[in-house]
Amino acid sequence: MRTQVVIIGAGPAGLLLGQMLHRQGIEAVILEQRSPDYVLGRIRAGVLEHGSRVALNEAGAGQRMEAEGQEHHGVELSFEGSRHRFDFNALVGRSVMVYGQTEVTRDLMAARAAWGGRSVYEAEDVTPLDFDGARPRVTYRHGGVTHEIGCDIIAGCDGFHGVSRRSVPEAAISLFERVYPFGWLGVLVDKPPVAPELIYVSHPRGFALCSMRSATRSRYYVQCEASEDVANWSDERFWDELRLRLDPDTAAGLETGPSIEKSIAPLRSFVAEPMRFGRLFLAGDAAHIVPPTGAKGLNLAVSDVTYLSAALGEFFRERSSAGIDDYSRRALARVWKAERFSWWMTTMMHRFPEATGFERRLQRAEFEHLAGSRAAAQVLAENYTGLAM
């Protein structure tokens, strides 16, 4: 079998790239190690930058997002009980859309199925080969049978643990990483959100976040030790701890209930450079990870595939390599800005185990500067709503 592009990974990055390529008349096959139900079972964040919202609409996959998503015009930061709202519209004239990553994935799956795009789920032993030349290929097993697809381009959209980045020779890639000494314990609950917009909380007991998936489903997080076992956290213990970290008014309005999902996510910053190796291109979590504090993970995946789709359109339409030659530089320039913002938000809002009183005072000074300076607030709003793609 032969196609123009093989996309490894059917998460939002791979599915969106497939949708963007289809609208340019470029053939692509998607290979995914897991089942569709497994992919849809992943619980991820759902804050879409302005540019990501535009990209999904332009790809023809934004109808349900526009109908059911929640447009947010600001965000609140709370530091030891002091709260301040940052008005995105007033500061930068943009907003964000709260719409779960699971729903984005579901919409992209439906869009692909509607036009008959080929996706192979439960593809085992996926292996990208010969991508250092002009005739790359990908082998995989499905239903006990080994298959091979010849192609012009391989797009590695298979996440941090995927095969794409691991297939690159060690000498050809540089890895940059910081692992944080804590994680986020998250609970999903079928109760209305405690506030109409997200609240980021810095408290002496640790960070907390009040967010939502819809008007009737909420997602809450508390900072915990990276080594913590989720089994040690009953629902009652979680709600008690969250209330301790919230200001009194917010805590009083919190509606609790049985969790429908509970998990602990480690926090890390990670970047692989470059993002192109011959005819193999990395996108999304295959190339970079950000702490969730800045809500940048899904948005970086969208910007990566937006750049890559445009470059591949130029490559196939005009037989020009200018776009694909510039892809890694262009994508990494935005990646590192998002890494900086996510690191900054994480550093300001979390309780670090080794922090001194001096460093805690610096965190407070940072918060007070943001709350009192329009220029500083504009920088936060510009980054949160999304830098230009």
MOFENKA-V96551 format. One record per backbone hydrogen bond with DSSP energy under -1.0 kcal/mol. NH is the residue of the N-H (numbers start at 0). CO is the residue of the C=O. If there is no record, write none. Layout:
{{NH CO} {NH CO}}
This chain:
{{2 149} {4 26} {5 152} {6 28} {7 154} {8 30} {14 10} {15 11} {16 12} {17 13} {18 14} {19 15} {20 16} {21 17} {22 18} {23 20} {24 21} {25 20} {28 4} {29 117} {30 6} {31 119} {38 34} {39 35} {41 38} {47 96} {49 384} {52 48} {53 49} {54 50} {55 51} {56 52} {57 53} {58 54} {59 56} {60 55} {65 61} {66 62} {67 63} {68 64} {69 97} {71 95} {74 85} {75 197} {76 83} {77 199} {78 81} {79 201} {81 78} {83 76} {85 74} {87 72} {88 72} {90 86} {91 87} {92 87} {92 88} {95 71} {96 47} {97 69} {98 45} {100 44} {103 99} {104 100} {105 101} {106 102} {107 103} {108 104} {109 105} {110 106} {111 107} {112 108} {113 109} {116 111} {119 29} {121 33} {122 31} {123 140} {126 138} {128 136} {132 129} {136 128} {137 148} {138 126} {139 146} {140 123} {141 144} {144 141} {146 139} {148 137} {149 0} {150 135} {151 3} {152 3} {153 278} {154 5} {155 280} {156 7} {156 154} {161 158} {166 162} {167 164} {171 168} {172 169} {173 272} {175 270} {177 268} {179 266} {182 223} {183 264} {184 221} {185 262} {186 219} {187 260} {188 217} {190 188} {198 209} {199 75} {200 207} {201 77} {205 202} {207 200} {208 220} {209 198} {210 218} {212 216} {213 216} {217 188} {218 210} {219 186} {220 208} {221 184} {222 206} {223 182} {227 224} {231 228} {232 229} {237 233} {238 234} {239 235} {240 236} {241 237} {242 238} {243 239} {244 240} {245 241} {250 246} {251 247} {252 248} {259 187} {262 185} {264 183} {266 181} {268 177} {269 288} {270 175} {271 286} {272 173} {276 279} {278 130} {279 276} {280 153} {281 274} {282 155} {285 282} {286 283} {287 283} {288 269} {294 291} {299 295} {300 296} {301 297} {302 298} {303 299} {304 300} {305 301} {306 302} {307 303} {308 304} {309 305} {310 306} {311 307} {312 308} {313 309} {314 310} {315 311} {316 312} {317 313} {319 313} {324 320} {325 321} {329 325} {330 326} {331 327} {332 328} {333 329} {334 330} {335 331} {337 333} {338 334} {339 335} {340 336} {341 337} {342 338} {343 339} {344 340} {345 341} {346 342} {347 343} {348 344} {349 345} {354 351} {359 355} {360 356} {361 357} {362 358} {363 359} {364 360} {365 361} {366 362} {367 363} {368 364} {369 365} {370 366} {371 367} {372 368} {376 372} {377 373} {378 374} {379 375} {380 376} {381 377} {382 378} {383 379} {384 380}}
